[in-house]
Amino acid sequence: MTEDNPTAGADDALAAAAVQPNAIRAVRVRRPGRWISAIILLLFVAMFAHMLVSNKNFGWDLVRQWLFWHTIIQAIWVTLELTVYAMLIGIVGGVLLAVMRLSSNPVSATAAWLYTWFFRGTPVLVQLLFWNNIAALVGQQVGFGVPFGPQFFHLDTNSTITAFTAAVLALGLNEAAYMSEIVRAGILSVDEGQSEAAASLGMRRGKIMSRIVLPQAMRVIIPPTGNEVISMLKTSSLASVIGVVELTDASESAIHLYFKAIPFYVVASLWYLFFTTVLSIGQYYIERYYARGSTRNLPPTPFQKLLRANLLFRTRRRRAEEIREALR
Amino acid sequence: MTADLIPDAPSNAVAVEIDKVYKSFGRLPVLRGVSMTVREGEVACLIGPSGSGKSTLLRCVNHLEKVDAGRISVHDRLVGYHHKNDRLYEMHDRDVAKQRRTIGMVFQRFNLFPHMTALENIIEAPVQVLGKSKAVAVAEAREHLEKVGLSDKAGSYPTQLSGGQQQRVAIARALAMQPALMLFDEPTSALDPELVGDVLAVMRQLAESGMTMIVVTHEMGFARDVGDTVAFMDGGIIVEHGDARQVIAEPQHARTQAFLAKVR
């Protein structure tokens, strides 16, 4: 409470603006609910941690022993391959289907609608089993009535359709149906004025889509796609049902070998958690990348947030000290 | 720009011929028999209250909207249709796109491509549509940017530009296709008042260079000073059409008088 003299003249006003006024001193709103819920949460965390440590059935020494076992590591590669290939089919197919669905051509729009209707309407596990059995039938029945499937089987012989290929096809083609809805939402989110401006410059539909609309739709498409990748990593465990030796299947086999169930489930869960964490971090930065051009100021990264929070805390503490000083 | 252009105007070739055009959105009639001729080098301003059909008429000229009845020709070629053996044939997308190359359009909301810099916005169509080499397109784009006074903004993204700067980039983008006709759809309506002047100055300069322009505007000063002709539209028809200064200074029709009294 020092300078309160009213000033006339612009110079004085500027000088006054340069001096920070005294910080507001106010009693902060009490939030007992936060404290109570934090204590309850901590209690649960402590109980869970205690259970993890004290319960011998987890077999942590076995987990440590088997976490990097070569069979598990090989299986992880299969899981990652399944995820990557299935998502590639899913993303490429999804873009294609979304563009078809939104096209003015009624034939392609209907075809895309039918595809989505079928592949979203049946469980992916059933589709997986279906594909696996188609592989067995290929020799006799070429051109089985599934959209986009036949061409594949004209080329491939019975022996090359492994369980892995069947799993990639089933997961990928199913994913394409979901991705098409994500891409469609992204395309529809782009302002119509963009297409009009491009059309008025003499650009044709295909060019407008690939050069103007899709790049802008990416901002809307990327976050749910990241979600789909994470989801696919875990859904790929369904491939164990048709005998693909991926992470879940390898763990399951090991259980039959060693008669220890829980440690292997822990091993598998830890690996899934590890990769979903890595993917989440990746997704965060990709989102940040595509936010360029749409916002002037990018949101801070978690690391920057930490730094900022620390800074804020220090500023507050300094202010509080100043106030105490002034009151003395 | 000058009023004495009008006496000369009849000698100029017809650039745009709008003949008894009708257009409805659903049951709502928007254009109810609009006829209008714009000659080469003419700056034709469309004024009138919102909902009078000005923007729709403009959008019909480059076939962003299809007319229900009537004909529009640009440089003696029917817009959106082929006329053969007394029958109309709808144009294929590719021909519509070709026709639009020579008709530049500037929008109220700028509609710059936000994922591209100012320079990339301008070279996009020359490279992708006309097949120009990037080097040539960039060189030309820089000239256009200089013309609209934004040589230093080539690398800026639209969000980093003010509304007035964005609109001037949009004008440069349209000019890069070397159009023979420019359509302006309320180019200054979305701008802060202090930014309007820069855009109007660019448009005035363009008019003085002899560009044929159809301008939907609420800027009466611009219509009077830069416009050769002014058409006042209300309720989907052209109520009054004539020499720009005359229509704005001494409107003959009661509705025109009422409108101009309000906007002044």
Contacts between the chains, C-beta under 8 A, distances in Angstrom:
chain1	res1	chain2	res2	distance
A	191	B	111	7.6
A	193	B	107	6.2
A	193	B	109	5.6
A	193	B	111	4.1
A	194	B	111	6.1
A	194	B	113	6.7
A	196	B	64	5.8
A	196	B	107	7.2
A	196	B	111	6.7
A	197	B	105	7.6
A	197	B	107	6.3
A	197	B	111	3.7
A	197	B	112	7.6
A	197	B	113	7.4
A	197	B	170	7.8
A	198	B	113	7.7
A	198	B	125	7.9
A	199	B	64	6.8
A	199	B	97	7.2
A	199	B	100	6.6
A	200	B	62	5.8
A	200	B	64	6.8
A	200	B	100	5.8
A	200	B	103	7.3
A	200	B	104	7.4
A	200	B	105	3.9
A	200	B	174	7.6
A	201	B	100	7.2
A	201	B	101	7.6
A	201	B	124	7.3
A	201	B	125	3.8
A	201	B	129	6.5
A	201	B	173	7.2
A	201	B	174	7.4
A	201	B	177	6.0
A	202	B	97	5.0
A	202	B	98	6.7
A	202	B	100	4.7
A	202	B	101	3.7
A	202	B	125	6.2
A	202	B	129	4.6
A	202	B	177	6.5
A	203	B	97	6.7
A	203	B	125	6.3
A	203	B	128	6.4
A	203	B	129	5.8
A	204	B	93	6.1
A	204	B	94	6.2
A	204	B	97	4.7
A	205	B	93	6.3
A	207	B	128	5.6
A	207	B	129	7.6
A	211	B	124	6.9
A	211	B	128	6.3
A	212	B	113	5.8
A	215	B	115	5.0
A	216	B	113	7.7
A	216	B	114	6.7
A	216	B	115	5.6
A	293	B	114	5.3
A	293	B	115	5.3
A	293	B	157	5.2
A	293	B	158	7.9
A	293	B	159	6.3
A	294	B	114	6.7
A	294	B	159	7.2
A	295	B	159	7.7
A	296	B	159	6.0
A	296	B	160	7.2
